[in-house]
Amino acid sequence: MKSPSRVCDATRPLGSVAQTINEANLQHRFDRLVVVAPPRFLGDFRAELSHGAAGRVVASIHHDWTKLSRKDLASQLKKNMPDLAGMP
């Protein structure tokens, strides 16, 4: 399993984030993808993902965690998705 190399910046336009993920998918840089975003953005974001990248989405979490530190984000992910606890 490949580990995530970075957290996407929530201030970037959705299309830019989706494009980065689409390109990373083509380069086989990840196996699974967990999407965390406010509910109002998730639909638009999913529409921007390629079919291949969308197929790697294993979970969507409907929260705005943009202000959390990486440590707090990891803690929230573990609380909301216990099966991710073993991920780096």
HELIX and SHEET records of a PDB file:
HELIX    1   1 LEU A   14  LEU A   26  1                                  13    
HELIX    2   2 PRO A   39  GLU A   48  1                                  10    
HELIX    3   3 HIS A   51  ALA A   54  1                                   4    
HELIX    4   4 ARG A   70  ASN A   80  1                                  11    
HELIX    5   5 PRO A   82  LEU A   84  5                                   3    
SHEET    1   A 2 LEU A  33  ALA A  37  0                                        
SHEET    2   A 2 VAL A  57  HIS A  62  1                                        
END                                                                             
